[in-house]
């Protein structure tokens, strides 16, 4: 018993000492809390500043070498990705329709691609995404905003008709203005002098422009308002239908040109953030809309209107040039341009409201207006019934689709291109050295819609083994000579544009640069990783010898051990 009492007494003494220590600790933390926290961080090894100060010179050198190696690795990865883009992937036939309906396959692919898109800026703020340090180091994202030019998609007006409506209204060159346009011109002239006040700050400019936008939004039915929404943006205009939110317009204001970050890229990041916040409620509509939205920027006094959609990439296009609102009160042309831009914006915001209301009410959306995540059909194609997209091919402006053709449901390839020589393609198709064009339509600004048969069992020349290339040398060169005898040159006869069939027949594709001999010219840019003919260059004429040069290199496969064969081929041809 004595031992138990002794232990109990000792335990009580320890508790008393512990309580005394805790009281002293609280008093110490109250008076010396900051110092204590720093001491604790040092104890745990978390004081990074002190660690850096005490780092030995060799450790700093090692850290610098690691940073340099990381930068080099990023450059190498970027170069490899750019080289990969020069090779068109082989078209592979989708899984058999008997195993799973096309609609299910298509929905799954769209969902998977958009799910990747939604989370690409998970831990990145819009302002940081728009900074040069981020854009320079992170090249391969899921954005298509033309920066650099390799990250370009087809114009977003080919995804949603509302952007085509805006474009046609804005670039309307009729000398007379409509009543609405005249009204907005007067409002712009009233706003312009206020933006030129010397004492104006970003907050004042923001309030002035928001007041202006609020006034024009009263012309919508129902009337919309500018509000803040879940992330730091200068304002959003949202359509709410049945508990679901759709972004109609995002507003971004900058104090002056060249300050902070690129507002164009920042708008893209804000669009992504909104999609992430509302994705759970919106994903049910992925087959019916590309979620079109307008993005408005005011850089100092420069007004720019852009558009955004989401397909399997985020696509962003500028719809207007920068409009100097400070010139509107003394320059009639600028005032008319600004008035037409605002009038077109109000009209198209009403169209967007109607579109989102329709999909929320499960109404059918015409494919000529919007075709879900795929490009819309500019017109109703009567010659192709039940035309339905399947997927994009290799990240390019090519899509695999199915349609009723010649009495059966067949695969076709849909291509949107800013330049195409249909005459050369048709001439080669008649001779059996190119796929058949089943539909062709000239769109605006030189763009063309080309729908051609899908060569399912064919392989790209750069994908076949060396022995196969060697055996196909004569048939390939015969096909090129046939093209030249028809009076045309191709300009881009690399391996991805030469197809080999199961019966050793040859097909040529991609006639974007093709044209008549003596007239066809190279475009504004050439892939730097391709060994073009020494006389080839920007806007220079395409010669027959240039085509043969590319074909010989494609046949050689860029293999050092086989390049010696080029000497013999150069003498023979």
Secondary structure, 3 states (H helix, E strand, C coil): CHHHHHHHHHHHHHHHHHHHHHHHHHHHHHHHHHHHHHHHHHHHCCCHHHHHHHCCHHHHHHHHHHHHHHHHHHHHHHHHHHHHHCCCCCCCCCCCCCCCCHHHHHHHHHHHHHHHHHCCCCCCCHHHHCCHHHHHHCCCCCEECCCCCCCCCCCHHHCEHHHHHHHHHHCCCCCCCCHHHHHHHHHHHHHHHHHCCCCCCHHHHHHHHHHHHHHHHCCCCCCCCEECCCCCCCCEEEEEECCEEEEEEEEEEECCCCCCCCHHHHHHHHHHHHHHHHHHHHHHHCCCCCCCEEEEEEECCEEEEEEEEECCCEEEEECCCCEEHHHCCCCHHHHHHHHHHHHHHHHHHHHHHHHHHHHHCCCCCCCCCEECCECCCCCCCCCCEEEEEEEECCCCCEEEEEEEECCEEEEEEEEEECCCCHHHHHHHHHCCCCCCEEEEEECHHHCEEEEEECCCCCEEHHHCCHHHHHHCHHHHHHHHHHHHHCCEECCCCCHHHEEECCCCCEEECCCCCCEECCCCECCCCCCCCCCCCCCCCCCCECCHHHHHHHHHHHHHCCCHHHCCHHHHHHHHC
